[in-house]
Amino acid sequence: MARVPSLFAPLTLPRRTRLDPVRPDLRTRYLIVLVLAALATGIGSTWAVLGEKPPVGAVRLGPWQTFPRLGSADIDPYGRAILARGPHLPLAAGEGIQLSAATDSTGSSLSGSCRYRISGATLPSRGWTLVVANGASKPLTGADAAGLTDADIVTDESGKLTITASPAVSSGNWLRLPKQTRFELILRFYDTPVSSGISQLDPAALPRIDKLACEG
């Protein structure tokens, strides 16, 4: 009668006599591949972090966002790297403040297929500009360029503005938008006394962005 092995018998593994050494040329290739992979991962992750906006230091005011340290003397290393990457020209702390908005006041992304109302108060300043930018915070250029200044619009008796932003022409203060595409708004106030205390600013001191209607 054949003997059945016990379930509790000790497990034995085949014994290896020796490991074949890795050939020197293969070892060098493995090392090169590992180094290149590490460099690609490091450079790629750094490039992703250092986009058009710093990963730290943001101040959010309603739909608007600003990075006041970009124009200050104590700019962080991320901000310095971003400024070195491309043709950015931030406003210095005493020159004014730049804000950008990629969403409306409810948090929905801005789209060229919709019509918006930009309304409310503006900061006390020597002047301001409002321009349309692409998704990378770069103002549109050429035939797509669109923007307004404080000298271009009519305000109500209290000094508050109302601007219609849409692809189609609208009466009153109108800001042309690119059709069927994501965009951002960049609002700059020049020579404003609140630039140093922007983080404590009430969001109600800035214009709202309200979606009115969308196509489709």
MDAnalysis code that builds the backbone (N, CA, C; Angstrom):
import MDAnalysis as mda
import numpy as np

u = mda.Universe.empty(648, n_residues=216, atom_resindex=np.repeat(np.arange(216), 3), trajectory=True)
u.add_TopologyAttr("name", ["N", "CA", "C"] * 216)
u.add_TopologyAttr("resid", np.arange(1, 217))
u.add_TopologyAttr("resname", ["MET", "ALA", "ARG", "VAL", "PRO", "SER", "LEU", "PHE", "ALA", "PRO", "LEU", "THR", "LEU", "PRO", "ARG", "ARG", "THR", "ARG", "LEU", "ASP", "PRO", "VAL", "ARG", "PRO", "ASP", "LEU", "ARG", "THR", "ARG", "TYR", "LEU", "ILE", "VAL", "LEU", "VAL", "LEU", "ALA", "ALA", "LEU", "ALA", "THR", "GLY", "ILE", "GLY", "SER", "THR", "TRP", "ALA", "VAL", "LEU", "GLY", "GLU", "LYS", "PRO", "PRO", "VAL", "GLY", "ALA", "VAL", "ARG", "LEU", "GLY", "PRO", "TRP", "GLN", "THR", "PHE", "PRO", "ARG", "LEU", "GLY", "SER", "ALA", "ASP", "ILE", "ASP", "PRO", "TYR", "GLY", "ARG", "ALA", "ILE", "LEU", "ALA", "ARG", "GLY", "PRO", "HIS", "LEU", "PRO", "LEU", "ALA", "ALA", "GLY", "GLU", "GLY", "ILE", "GLN", "LEU", "SER", "ALA", "ALA", "THR", "ASP", "SER", "THR", "GLY", "SER", "SER", "LEU", "SER", "GLY", "SER", "CYS", "ARG", "TYR", "ARG", "ILE", "SER", "GLY", "ALA", "THR", "LEU", "PRO", "SER", "ARG", "GLY", "TRP", "THR", "LEU", "VAL", "VAL", "ALA", "ASN", "GLY", "ALA", "SER", "LYS", "PRO", "LEU", "THR", "GLY", "ALA", "ASP", "ALA", "ALA", "GLY", "LEU", "THR", "ASP", "ALA", "ASP", "ILE", "VAL", "THR", "ASP", "GLU", "SER", "GLY", "LYS", "LEU", "THR", "ILE", "THR", "ALA", "SER", "PRO", "ALA", "VAL", "SER", "SER", "GLY", "ASN", "TRP", "LEU", "ARG", "LEU", "PRO", "LYS", "GLN", "THR", "ARG", "PHE", "GLU", "LEU", "ILE", "LEU", "ARG", "PHE", "TYR", "ASP", "THR", "PRO", "VAL", "SER", "SER", "GLY", "ILE", "SER", "GLN", "LEU", "ASP", "PRO", "ALA", "ALA", "LEU", "PRO", "ARG", "ILE", "ASP", "LYS", "LEU", "ALA", "CYS", "GLU", "GLY"])
u.atoms.positions = np.array([
    [0.859, -1.202, 0.000],
    [0.000, 0.000, 0.000],
    [0.887, 1.241, 0.000],
    [0.564, 2.154, -0.921],
    [1.384, 3.372, -1.046],
    [1.207, 4.251, 0.167],
    [2.272, 4.828, 0.579],
    [2.246, 5.687, 1.751],
    [1.817, 7.105, 1.360],
    [0.783, 7.649, 2.061],
    [0.306, 9.010, 1.782],
    [1.121, 9.994, 2.596],
    [1.679, 10.996, 1.964],
    [2.494, 11.956, 2.726],
    [1.635, 12.749, 3.703],
    [2.143, 13.012, 4.855],
    [1.402, 13.766, 5.875],
    [1.312, 15.238, 5.484],
    [0.173, 15.845, 5.890],
    [0.000, 17.271, 5.622],
    [0.943, 18.106, 6.458],
    [1.420, 17.506, 7.537],
    [2.267, 18.255, 8.455],
    [3.746, 17.949, 8.254],
    [4.026, 17.265, 7.156],
    [5.427, 16.974, 6.866],
    [6.162, 18.260, 6.523],
    [7.388, 18.408, 6.912],
    [8.149, 19.645, 6.604],
    [8.320, 19.827, 5.109],
    [8.154, 21.104, 4.704],
    [8.287, 21.439, 3.290],
    [9.746, 21.598, 2.934],
    [10.157, 20.896, 1.918],
    [11.558, 20.994, 1.486],
    [11.611, 21.589, 0.096],
    [12.512, 22.505, -0.103],
    [12.701, 23.152, -1.390],
    [13.997, 22.665, -2.014],
    [14.012, 22.625, -3.317],
    [15.260, 22.218, -3.978],
    [16.382, 23.181, -3.650],
    [17.487, 22.649, -3.370],
    [18.641, 23.462, -2.963],
    [19.376, 23.990, -4.175],
    [19.611, 25.301, -4.126],
    [20.384, 25.905, -5.202],
    [21.866, 25.818, -4.864],
    [22.542, 25.444, -5.855],
    [23.983, 25.325, -5.637],
    [24.680, 26.667, -5.736],
    [24.344, 27.464, -6.733],
    [24.963, 28.778, -6.889],
    [24.136, 29.612, -7.845],
    [24.300, 30.921, -7.770],
    [23.616, 31.856, -8.673],
    [24.582, 32.261, -9.765],
    [24.050, 32.235, -10.961],
    [24.896, 32.650, -12.070],
    [25.159, 34.141, -11.965],
    [26.348, 34.608, -12.021],
    [26.642, 36.051, -11.939],
    [26.092, 36.777, -13.162],
    [25.632, 38.051, -12.925],
    [25.138, 38.874, -14.021],
    [26.307, 39.364, -14.844],
    [26.177, 39.247, -16.113],
    [27.249, 39.698, -16.991],
    [27.497, 41.194, -16.809],
    [28.748, 41.638, -16.830],
    [29.065, 43.066, -16.609],
    [28.354, 43.993, -17.590],
    [28.233, 43.576, -18.856],
    [27.587, 44.461, -19.821],
    [26.102, 44.610, -19.522],
    [25.444, 43.512, -19.051],
    [24.030, 43.609, -18.699],
    [23.833, 44.454, -17.445],
    [24.758, 44.313, -16.483],
    [24.660, 45.109, -15.261],
    [24.730, 46.594, -15.593],
    [25.614, 46.968, -16.516],
    [25.733, 48.370, -16.916],
    [24.468, 48.861, -17.596],
    [23.872, 48.026, -18.424],
    [22.626, 48.418, -19.100],
    [21.503, 48.614, -18.097],
    [21.379, 47.694, -17.120],
    [20.346, 47.842, -16.100],
    [20.514, 49.144, -15.336],
    [21.767, 49.467, -15.001],
    [22.035, 50.688, -14.253],
    [21.661, 51.920, -15.063],
    [21.974, 51.923, -16.347],
    [21.643, 53.062, -17.209],
    [20.129, 53.233, -17.307],
    [19.409, 52.113, -17.473],
    [17.944, 52.173, -17.568],
    [17.350, 52.727, -16.284],
    [17.837, 52.267, -15.128],
    [17.327, 52.751, -13.849],
    [17.579, 54.244, -13.664],
    [18.788, 54.698, -14.031],
    [19.119, 56.123, -13.897],
    [18.237, 56.970, -14.808],
    [18.050, 56.534, -16.048],
    [17.216, 57.283, -16.978],
    [15.772, 57.317, -16.507],
    [15.261, 56.198, -15.971],
    [13.894, 56.160, -15.471],
    [13.714, 57.109, -14.291],
    [14.718, 57.146, -13.397],
    [14.651, 58.050, -12.251],
    [14.675, 59.508, -12.690],
    [15.540, 59.821, -13.658],
    [15.603, 61.198, -14.164],
    [14.300, 61.604, -14.831],
    [13.728, 60.704, -15.648],
    [12.474, 61.027, -16.335],
    [11.358, 61.255, -15.342],
    [11.305, 60.412, -14.298],
    [10.260, 60.578, -13.278],
    [10.430, 61.888, -12.526],
    [11.662, 62.194, -12.138],
    [11.909, 63.432, -11.394],
    [11.627, 64.676, -12.211],
    [12.109, 64.698, -13.439],
    [11.892, 65.871, -14.304],
    [10.414, 66.024, -14.638],
    [9.750, 64.910, -14.926],
    [8.328, 64.981, -15.275],
    [7.475, 65.479, -14.127],
    [7.733, 64.967, -12.922],
    [6.948, 65.398, -11.769],
    [7.217, 66.860, -11.439],
    [8.472, 67.285, -11.565],
    [8.796, 68.695, -11.308],
    [8.130, 69.610, -12.327],
    [8.148, 69.218, -13.590],
    [7.515, 70.022, -14.646],
    [6.007, 70.127, -14.415],
    [5.401, 69.023, -13.936],
    [3.957, 69.044, -13.674],
    [3.630, 69.965, -12.511],
    [4.471, 69.931, -11.464],
    [4.222, 70.796, -10.305],
    [4.413, 72.258, -10.669],
    [5.449, 72.542, -11.450],
    [5.756, 73.923, -11.823],
    [5.006, 74.278, -13.093],
    [3.690, 74.334, -12.996],
    [2.867, 74.720, -14.133],
    [2.799, 76.224, -14.248],
    [1.680, 76.712, -14.723],
    [1.538, 78.155, -14.867],
    [1.275, 78.833, -13.526],
    [0.842, 78.058, -12.515],
    [0.542, 78.627, -11.213],
    [1.298, 77.859, -10.137],
    [1.790, 78.554, -9.116],
    [2.518, 77.868, -8.050],
    [1.609, 76.891, -7.312],
    [2.183, 75.793, -6.769],
    [1.378, 74.841, -6.013],
    [1.039, 75.322, -4.613],
    [1.672, 76.397, -4.154],
    [1.416, 76.936, -2.815],
    [1.251, 78.449, -2.917],
    [0.705, 79.038, -1.868],
    [0.613, 80.490, -1.778],
    [-0.598, 81.114, -2.418],
    [-1.606, 80.315, -2.781],
    [-2.797, 80.863, -3.428],
    [-3.723, 81.507, -2.402],
    [-4.321, 82.621, -2.790],
    [-5.369, 83.276, -2.004],
    [-6.623, 83.261, -2.853],
    [-7.686, 82.621, -2.361],
    [-8.929, 82.505, -3.130],
    [-9.977, 83.451, -2.564],
    [-10.596, 84.214, -3.462],
    [-11.627, 85.188, -3.103],
    [-12.812, 84.976, -4.032],
    [-13.769, 84.172, -3.604],
    [-14.874, 83.823, -4.495],
    [-14.336, 83.027, -5.672],
    [-14.692, 83.394, -6.898],
    [-14.151, 82.684, -8.060],
    [-12.736, 83.098, -8.417],
    [-12.245, 84.141, -7.784],
    [-10.937, 84.694, -8.138],
    [-9.827, 84.082, -7.291],
    [-8.650, 83.982, -7.887],
    [-7.482, 83.432, -7.216],
    [-6.273, 84.297, -7.530],
    [-5.436, 84.506, -6.531],
    [-4.246, 85.323, -6.739],
    [-3.072, 84.723, -5.975],
    [-1.874, 85.058, -6.412],
    [-0.639, 84.603, -5.781],
    [0.192, 85.834, -5.447],
    [-0.111, 86.498, -4.328],
    [0.549, 87.777, -4.032],
    [2.052, 87.669, -3.853],
    [2.578, 86.496, -3.483],
    [4.014, 86.380, -3.244],
    [4.824, 86.353, -4.535],
    [4.163, 86.144, -5.682],
    [4.899, 86.138, -6.945],
    [5.580, 87.479, -7.207],
    [4.968, 88.549, -6.744],
    [5.540, 89.866, -6.990],
    [6.221, 90.471, -5.791],
    [6.429, 89.653, -4.744],
    [7.031, 90.180, -3.528],
    [8.497, 89.766, -3.414],
    [9.181, 90.348, -2.445],
    [10.596, 90.045, -2.249],
    [10.794, 88.667, -1.631],
    [9.796, 88.149, -0.879],
    [9.928, 86.838, -0.243],
    [9.261, 85.742, -1.069],
    [9.385, 85.816, -2.386],
    [8.820, 84.813, -3.275],
    [9.419, 83.446, -2.947],
    [8.598, 82.396, -2.973],
    [9.071, 81.058, -2.626],
    [9.806, 80.429, -3.818],
    [10.533, 79.326, -3.582],
    [11.306, 78.695, -4.673],
    [10.439, 78.231, -5.839],
    [9.203, 77.755, -5.558],
    [8.320, 77.340, -6.648],
    [8.011, 78.524, -7.560],
    [7.704, 79.675, -6.941],
    [7.402, 80.856, -7.730],
    [8.578, 81.301, -8.573],
    [9.777, 81.250, -8.006],
    [10.973, 81.636, -8.763],
    [11.168, 80.719, -9.968],
    [10.942, 79.424, -9.753],
    [11.119, 78.470, -10.853],
    [10.095, 78.706, -11.959],
    [8.863, 79.033, -11.579],
    [7.823, 79.295, -12.578],
    [8.145, 80.547, -13.374],
    [8.618, 81.582, -12.713],
    [8.978, 82.808, -13.423],
    [10.153, 82.561, -14.360],
    [11.062, 81.663, -13.963],
    [12.206, 81.362, -14.820],
    [11.815, 80.504, -16.016],
    [10.695, 79.778, -15.905],
    [10.270, 78.871, -16.977],
    [9.751, 79.599, -18.196],
    [9.065, 80.718, -17.983],
    [8.416, 81.349, -19.123],
    [8.364, 82.852, -18.994],
    [7.765, 83.504, -19.988],
    [7.707, 84.974, -20.015],
    [6.601, 85.527, -19.116],
    [6.782, 85.380, -17.793],
    [5.806, 85.902, -16.846],
    [6.297, 87.250, -16.318],
    [5.388, 88.171, -16.145],
    [5.747, 89.476, -15.610],
    [4.728, 89.829, -14.532],
    [4.937, 89.342, -13.304],
    [3.977, 89.632, -12.234],
    [4.070, 91.084, -11.793],
    [2.993, 91.568, -11.225],
    [3.001, 92.904, -10.663],
    [3.731, 92.879, -9.328],
    [4.604, 93.848, -9.116],
    [5.280, 93.952, -7.826],
    [4.263, 94.343, -6.762],
    [4.636, 94.121, -5.495],
    [3.702, 94.350, -4.397],
    [3.155, 95.778, -4.397],
    [3.956, 96.747, -4.786],
    [3.495, 98.127, -4.783],
    [2.824, 98.558, -6.069],
    [2.843, 97.714, -7.088],
    [2.280, 98.077, -8.388],
    [0.812, 97.704, -8.526],
    [0.392, 96.641, -7.865],
    [-0.997, 96.225, -7.986],
    [-1.157, 94.752, -7.679],
    [-2.247, 94.191, -8.152],
    [-2.561, 92.795, -7.889],
    [-3.207, 92.171, -9.119],
    [-2.863, 90.918, -9.400],
    [-3.464, 90.179, -10.505],
    [-4.275, 89.017, -9.959],
    [-5.497, 88.877, -10.462],
    [-6.369, 87.785, -10.085],
    [-6.802, 87.028, -11.330],
    [-7.053, 85.749, -11.182],
    [-7.534, 84.946, -12.298],
    [-8.728, 84.119, -11.836],
    [-9.608, 83.808, -12.778],
    [-10.782, 82.997, -12.489],
    [-10.953, 81.969, -13.593],
    [-11.018, 80.703, -13.213],
    [-11.277, 79.622, -14.161],
    [-12.661, 79.030, -13.967],
    [-13.392, 79.533, -12.958],
    [-14.747, 79.067, -12.677],
    [-15.658, 80.262, -12.434],
    [-16.962, 80.000, -12.462],
    [-17.901, 81.055, -12.085],
    [-18.066, 81.046, -10.571],
    [-19.000, 81.835, -10.061],
    [-19.152, 81.962, -8.606],
    [-19.743, 80.720, -7.954],
    [-20.242, 79.767, -8.740],
    [-20.742, 78.507, -8.181],
    [-19.696, 77.398, -8.255],
    [-18.551, 77.664, -8.868],
    [-17.500, 76.658, -8.970],
    [-17.473, 75.898, -10.273],
    [-18.364, 76.214, -11.212],
    [-18.382, 75.526, -12.510],
    [-17.342, 76.140, -13.435],
    [-16.667, 75.290, -14.214],
    [-15.630, 75.771, -15.126],
    [-16.204, 76.723, -16.165],
    [-15.453, 77.750, -16.497],
    [-15.884, 78.708, -17.515],
    [-15.799, 78.063, -18.892],
    [-16.819, 78.280, -19.697],
    [-16.883, 77.682, -21.028],
    [-17.353, 78.704, -22.039],
    [-16.739, 78.659, -23.224],
    [-17.120, 79.570, -24.293],
    [-18.484, 79.280, -24.881],
    [-19.104, 78.176, -24.493],
    [-20.459, 77.873, -24.973],
    [-21.524, 78.507, -24.079],
    [-21.103, 79.260, -23.066],
    [-22.051, 79.871, -22.123],
    [-21.947, 81.398, -22.144],
    [-22.948, 82.014, -21.548],
    [-22.997, 83.468, -21.410],
    [-22.960, 83.798, -19.925],
    [-22.164, 84.803, -19.555],
    [-21.952, 85.137, -18.154],
    [-22.221, 86.619, -17.886],
    [-22.537, 86.883, -16.630],
    [-22.638, 88.267, -16.166],
    [-21.562, 88.474, -15.103],
    [-20.685, 89.436, -15.364],
    [-19.639, 89.818, -14.417],
    [-20.081, 91.133, -13.784],
    [-20.366, 91.111, -12.525],
    [-20.979, 92.299, -11.924],
    [-20.516, 92.488, -10.482],
    [-20.582, 93.746, -10.049],
    [-20.267, 94.055, -8.660],
    [-19.244, 95.158, -8.531],
    [-18.578, 95.160, -7.383],
    [-17.636, 96.228, -7.058],
    [-16.251, 95.908, -7.605],
    [-15.440, 96.924, -7.674],
    [-14.033, 96.771, -8.040],
    [-13.179, 97.403, -6.949],
    [-11.936, 97.015, -6.883],
    [-11.044, 97.554, -5.867],
    [-10.670, 99.003, -6.186],
    [-10.432, 99.801, -5.166],
    [-9.920, 101.156, -5.426],
    [-8.541, 101.052, -6.071],
    [-8.360, 101.700, -7.198],
    [-7.099, 101.571, -7.925],
    [-6.977, 102.704, -8.926],
    [-5.785, 102.822, -9.489],
    [-5.562, 103.807, -10.549],
    [-6.248, 103.379, -11.838],
    [-6.436, 102.073, -12.005],
    [-7.096, 101.537, -13.188],
    [-7.080, 100.021, -13.130],
    [-7.862, 99.400, -14.013],
    [-7.879, 97.944, -14.051],
    [-8.077, 97.453, -15.486],
    [-7.702, 96.207, -15.698],
    [-7.905, 95.557, -16.997],
    [-8.510, 94.178, -16.759],
    [-9.335, 93.738, -17.691],
    [-9.941, 92.411, -17.656],
    [-9.733, 91.777, -19.024],
    [-8.992, 90.673, -19.084],
    [-8.700, 90.025, -20.363],
    [-9.088, 88.558, -20.307],
    [-9.339, 87.993, -21.480],
    [-9.664, 86.578, -21.619],
    [-8.375, 85.813, -21.893],
    [-8.169, 84.708, -21.178],
    [-6.967, 83.895, -21.324],
    [-7.348, 82.457, -21.634],
    [-6.371, 81.684, -22.085],
    [-6.631, 80.273, -22.324],
    [-6.556, 79.510, -21.008],
    [-6.653, 78.189, -21.068],
    [-6.644, 77.400, -19.848],
    [-5.338, 77.408, -19.102],
    [-4.275, 77.932, -19.725],
    [-2.963, 78.014, -19.089],
    [-2.656, 79.422, -18.598],
    [-3.674, 80.234, -18.428],
    [-3.544, 81.600, -17.907],
    [-2.734, 82.521, -18.809],
    [-2.694, 82.221, -20.098],
    [-2.012, 83.098, -21.047],
    [-3.061, 83.865, -21.853],
    [-3.023, 85.195, -21.819],
    [-4.015, 85.981, -22.566],
    [-4.060, 85.593, -24.030],
    [-5.258, 85.546, -24.577],
    [-5.420, 85.228, -25.989],
    [-4.810, 86.342, -26.831],
    [-4.267, 85.965, -27.965],
    [-3.598, 86.932, -28.832],
    [-4.206, 86.899, -30.231],
    [-3.772, 87.830, -31.068],
    [-4.231, 87.874, -32.451],
    [-5.717, 88.188, -32.553],
    [-6.383, 87.498, -33.458],
    [-7.808, 87.738, -33.680],
    [-8.656, 87.297, -32.502],
    [-8.137, 86.421, -31.648],
    [-8.894, 85.934, -30.501],
    [-8.758, 86.826, -29.275],
    [-7.837, 87.792, -29.315],
    [-7.608, 88.646, -28.152],
    [-8.878, 89.401, -27.777],
    [-9.170, 89.441, -26.492],
    [-10.372, 90.134, -26.013],
    [-10.110, 90.661, -24.616],
    [-10.528, 91.895, -24.363],
    [-10.332, 92.485, -23.050],
    [-11.019, 93.828, -22.917],
    [-11.113, 94.284, -21.690],
    [-11.713, 95.582, -21.378],
    [-10.851, 96.281, -20.332],
    [-10.972, 97.595, -20.271],
    [-10.333, 98.375, -19.222],
    [-11.392, 99.222, -18.534],
    [-11.016, 99.846, -17.438],
    [-11.972, 100.698, -16.721],
    [-12.429, 101.873, -17.570],
    [-11.627, 102.249, -18.580],
    [-12.008, 103.356, -19.454],
    [-13.007, 102.935, -20.527],
    [-13.221, 101.604, -20.689],
    [-14.087, 101.113, -21.765],
    [-15.537, 100.908, -21.349],
    [-15.813, 100.912, -20.065],
    [-17.148, 100.516, -19.619],
    [-17.892, 101.663, -18.941],
    [-19.179, 101.461, -18.816],
    [-20.053, 102.399, -18.103],
    [-20.525, 101.726, -16.825],
    [-20.394, 102.400, -15.681],
    [-20.832, 101.858, -14.402],
    [-22.134, 102.515, -13.966],
    [-22.777, 101.945, -12.945],
    [-24.004, 102.556, -12.437],
    [-23.658, 103.695, -11.482],
    [-24.669, 104.275, -10.857],
    [-24.453, 105.439, -10.004],
    [-23.573, 105.129, -8.798],
    [-23.596, 103.889, -8.350],
    [-22.779, 103.511, -7.197],
    [-21.355, 103.126, -7.586],
    [-21.072, 103.127, -8.889],
    [-19.736, 102.775, -9.346],
    [-19.539, 101.302, -9.623],
    [-20.599, 100.502, -9.491],
    [-20.496, 99.072, -9.746],
    [-20.657, 98.786, -11.236],
    [-20.015, 97.734, -11.686],
    [-20.041, 97.407, -13.111],
    [-20.934, 96.207, -13.395],
    [-21.375, 96.117, -14.639],
    [-22.089, 94.947, -15.140],
    [-21.586, 94.688, -16.551],
    [-20.960, 93.532, -16.746],
    [-20.398, 93.157, -18.041],
    [-21.012, 91.838, -18.481],
    [-21.441, 91.777, -19.723],
    [-21.901, 90.522, -20.300],
    [-20.744, 89.899, -21.063],
    [-20.377, 88.680, -20.706],
    [-19.309, 87.951, -21.390],
    [-19.946, 86.809, -22.170],
    [-19.789, 86.828, -23.493],
    [-20.425, 85.814, -24.334],
    [-19.761, 85.795, -25.702],
    [-19.917, 84.672, -26.449],
    [-19.373, 84.636, -27.815],
    [-20.114, 85.567, -28.763],
    [-21.420, 85.750, -28.539],
    [-22.232, 86.607, -29.403],
    [-22.258, 88.040, -28.872],
    [-22.389, 88.978, -29.785],
    [-22.415, 90.386, -29.405],
    [-23.600, 90.659, -28.485],
    [-23.362, 91.467, -27.467],
    [-24.408, 91.817, -26.513],
    [-24.404, 93.327, -26.311],
    [-25.544, 93.874, -25.962],
    [-25.644, 95.318, -25.709],
    [-24.984, 95.659, -24.386],
    [-24.652, 96.910, -24.218],
    [-24.010, 97.349, -22.988],
    [-22.538, 96.985, -22.965],
    [-22.020, 96.794, -21.776],
    [-20.624, 96.398, -21.632],
    [-20.492, 94.924, -22.025],
    [-19.730, 94.661, -23.083],
    [-19.629, 93.295, -23.610],
    [-18.185, 92.859, -23.715],
    [-17.919, 91.609, -23.257],
    [-16.606, 90.995, -23.369],
    [-16.746, 89.752, -24.238],
    [-16.029, 89.731, -25.359],
    [-16.137, 88.619, -26.299],
    [-15.395, 87.396, -25.767],
    [-16.040, 86.236, -25.870],
    [-15.452, 84.984, -25.409],
    [-15.141, 84.079, -26.591],
    [-14.138, 83.211, -26.432],
    [-13.853, 82.218, -27.476],
    [-14.953, 81.158, -27.477],
    [-15.358, 80.704, -28.651],
    [-16.469, 79.755, -28.748],
    [-16.029, 78.338, -28.391],
    [-16.898, 77.628, -27.683],
    [-16.755, 76.191, -27.426],
    [-15.392, 75.802, -26.867],
    [-14.900, 76.548, -25.904],
    [-13.604, 76.200, -25.332],
    [-13.521, 76.706, -23.898],
    [-12.697, 76.059, -23.113],
    [-12.442, 76.511, -21.750],
    [-11.597, 77.782, -21.788],
    [-11.812, 78.643, -20.831],
    [-11.033, 79.874, -20.783],
    [-10.913, 80.338, -19.346],
    [-10.094, 81.343, -19.136],
    [-9.942, 81.992, -17.841],
    [-10.091, 83.498, -18.017],
    [-10.377, 84.159, -16.928],
    [-10.415, 85.614, -16.895],
    [-9.271, 86.105, -16.008],
    [-8.560, 87.110, -16.487],
    [-7.471, 87.700, -15.706],
    [-7.816, 89.157, -15.437],
    [-7.897, 89.486, -14.164],
    [-8.278, 90.824, -13.721],
    [-7.087, 91.447, -12.997],
    [-6.652, 92.594, -13.488],
    [-5.514, 93.286, -12.891],
    [-5.937, 94.655, -12.379],
    [-5.576, 94.936, -11.128],
    [-5.763, 96.266, -10.550],
    [-4.389, 96.905, -10.364],
    [-4.254, 98.127, -10.874],
    [-2.961, 98.816, -10.825],
    [-2.958, 99.882, -9.731],
    [-1.848, 99.908, -8.985],
    [-1.650, 100.918, -7.947],
    [-2.842, 100.922, -6.981],
    [-3.110, 99.753, -6.396],
    [-4.209, 99.636, -5.435],
    [-3.657, 99.516, -4.020],
    [-4.264, 100.181, -3.045],
    [-3.745, 100.129, -1.671],
    [-3.991, 98.793, -0.974],
    [-4.830, 97.930, -1.546],
    [-5.160, 96.674, -0.866],
    [-4.238, 95.533, -1.270],
    [-3.259, 95.793, -2.128],
    [-2.396, 94.711, -2.602],
    [-1.638, 94.047, -1.463],
    [-1.269, 94.790, -0.442],
    [-0.505, 94.217, 0.661],
    [-1.376, 93.401, 1.604],
    [-2.681, 93.651, 1.618],
    [-3.576, 92.922, 2.519],
    [-4.634, 92.139, 1.772],
    [-4.280, 91.612, 0.596],
    [-5.253, 90.936, -0.251],
    [-5.827, 89.681, 0.412],
    [-5.051, 89.016, 1.272],
    [-5.531, 87.779, 1.890],
    [-6.671, 88.029, 2.872],
    [-6.800, 89.252, 3.392],
    [-7.878, 89.573, 4.318],
    [-9.061, 90.249, 3.627],
    [-9.021, 90.327, 2.313],
    [-10.063, 91.040, 1.574],
    [-11.372, 90.253, 1.562],
    [-12.483, 90.961, 1.669],
    [-13.802, 90.350, 1.560],
    [-14.076, 90.028, 0.091],
    [-14.466, 88.781, -0.246],
    [-14.760, 88.455, -1.651],
    [-15.817, 89.352, -2.278],
    [-16.684, 89.950, -1.459],
    [-17.721, 90.840, -1.988],
    [-17.130, 92.109, -2.588],
    [-15.853, 92.378, -2.315],
    [-15.198, 93.557, -2.886],
    [-14.792, 93.341, -4.329],
    [-14.974, 92.121, -4.834],
    [-14.620, 91.794, -6.214],
    [-15.868, 91.391, -6.992],
    [-15.837, 91.504, -8.310],
    [-17.014, 91.164, -9.116],
    [-17.385, 89.683, -9.016],
    [-18.677, 89.404, -9.076],
    [-19.181, 88.047, -9.192],
    [-19.139, 87.609, -10.656],
    [-19.145, 86.298, -10.874],
    [-19.235, 85.746, -12.221],
    [-20.415, 84.773, -12.223],
    [-21.499, 85.159, -12.821],
    [-22.724, 84.349, -12.820],
    [-23.041, 83.823, -14.218],
    [-23.292, 82.537, -14.296],
    [-23.665, 81.923, -15.572],
    [-25.123, 82.246, -15.879],
    [-25.369, 82.737, -17.092],
    [-26.731, 83.105, -17.498],
    [-27.399, 82.000, -18.333],
    [-26.710, 81.483, -19.315],
    [-27.265, 80.451, -20.193],
    [-26.143, 79.792, -20.950],
    [-26.411, 78.581, -21.474],
    [-25.418, 77.849, -22.269],
    [-26.076, 77.271, -23.506],
    [-25.275, 77.067, -24.543],
    [-25.777, 76.451, -25.761],
    [-25.785, 74.934, -25.605],
    [-26.806, 74.296, -26.203],
    [-26.856, 72.837, -26.191],
    [-27.271, 72.245, -24.879],
])
